Amino acid sequence: MKDHLPDAVIAAAAAKGSFLASVTAFFAGVTANTIAAIGGLIVAVLGLVVSWHYKRREDRRREEAHRLVVQRALLSPYEDDAG
């Protein structure tokens, strides 16, 4: 039983050490250029979403205005000729 305890401790330490080494390697590999590229991508996607949202709102407003113009023209077609 005593022989197995040091092996378990060594295996646990090795697992933790390899995890720490992989995390360190990942963050060491991330450079300022990578961070800037990821940041630029996030800003571009956010800009696309905001632009799409406001364009949709503008289209809805134009459709409503057109509907009102058509409705007004159908209700009183001779209003412009009377003046």
N, C-alpha and C positions, 0 to 999 in steps of 0.2 A: 504494500500500500504506500509505503514511504517513497518508493521509486517512481510511482505514478504522479505524485504531487508536483515535483519539480518539472516534469514534462508538461503538465497542464498549465503551470505558471508560465513556462517558456512559450507554449503555444498561444496563450492569451496575449502575452507581451508581443509576440511576433505579429499577431493579427492587428493589434492596435498600432504597432509600428508601421506596418505596411499601409494601413488606412491613412495614417498621418503623412506618410511619404507620398501617397497618391494625391492627397489634398494639397500638399505643399507643391508638388509638381504641377498640378493644375493651375494654381494661383501664380506660380513662377512663370508659367507659359503665357499667362494673360499679360499682354503689353499695353501700353498707353494707346497704341494704334488700334488694338482690338477693342478696347473700351470705347474709344471714339467711334469706331465703326458700328458697334452695337448701339451706342447712344444715338448716332445719326439715323440708324434704321428705326429705332423707336420713335424718334421725332417725325420721321417721314410717314410712318404708319399713322401716328396720331394726327398729323396734318391731313392725311387722306380721309380719315374718319370725320374730322371736323368739317372739311370741305364738302364731303358727301352729305352730311347732315344739313348744312345750311343750303346747299343746292336743292335738296328735297323740299325744304321749307319754302324756298323761292318758287319752285314749280307748283306747289300747292296754292300759294298766293296768286300766281298767274292764272291757274285753272279757275279759281274762285272768281277772280276779276272777269275773266272771259265769260264764265257762266252768267254773271250778273249783267254783262253787256248784252249777251244774247237774249237773256230773259227780258230785259228792258226793251230791246228791239222787237221782240215778239208781242209784248203787251201793248206797245204804242208805236206801231210802224210808221205813222204819218206825223210824228211829233216834230221831226226835223224839217218837213215840208211846210208846216204851218207858220213858221217864223218869218 
